[in-house]
Amino acid sequence: MMRSLWTSASGMNAQLFQIDVLSNNLANVNTTGFKRERVEFKSLLYETMRRADLDPVNMTGRPVNLQVGHGVRPAATTRIFSQGMLQTTGRFQDFAIEGNGFFEIRRDEDNYKFTRDGSFSLMPVDGELVLATSDGFPVMSIDREIITFPYNTDFDMSWVDENGLFHYTVDGATEEGFQLMIVQFPNVQGLLATGANLFQETVASGAPLVEGVDDVGRLSRVHNRTLEMSNVQIAEEMVGLITTQRAFDVNSRGITASDEMLQTAIQLRR
């Protein structure tokens, strides 16, 4: 019976972790470019009390094992990179990616992050306007240069095509300028979330592959004056919360049942 206490406790801890992940998904339902997470569980060590043992000559033995598990543990959190809904904003500094690509952001020298959040801003630096995140980190071009515009750029008459190439108008003349750096990863599940809608490259994710330069398969499409919304589905997350709460309750009842059985066994000795 003591085994059942620890097994039920592991189940309760696992469901608490599930609640944490589901709550984070719901908290970010309006976060631009957010990708929901899902928890994966694995069973704990199994205790083999009797092994299967067959004697084919004498047709004797046991055809099955006698085993008992010791509970469950969270094994990983899988991020669902499905496409979020695209919402038109009419703002030149807003971008959305349709496909598997990421924008590249420079945090500091030789430190680059990646994001699906294209709600950028124009930041005045040294007499020019720099395309940057809301935290002031510059957005990279395909040549790994900071994207800048003259002060007198007419953004109402400027646009960005589906390949991320800027067409901006200055003094009535339209020119082609920088092109957005859009990258893909061999294994997006290996990316490390660092907060502020940013991801970091890891050994598991592989090095970023630049669209239009490296072989990435299907290219992404860039949408200007548009944002990608979170892919969190409120109804689905609420159902998950209810299911998780019921699982937590069932595990707590397992502890209660084990405690009552232990109490009955103790009273039999009196």
Secondary structure, 3 states (H helix, E strand, C coil): CHHHHHHHHHHHHHHHHHHHHHHHHHHCCCCCCCCCEEEEEEECCEEEEECCEEECCCCEEECCCEEEECCEEEEEEEECCCCCCEEECCCCCEEEEECCCEEEEEEECCEEEEECCCECEEEEECCEEEEECCCCCEEEECCCCECEEECCEEEEEEEECCCCEEEEEECCEEEEEEEECEEECCCHHHCEEEECCEEECCCCCCCCEEECCECCCCCCEEEECEEECCCCCHHHHHHHHHHHHHHHHHHHHHHHHHHHHHHHHHHHCC
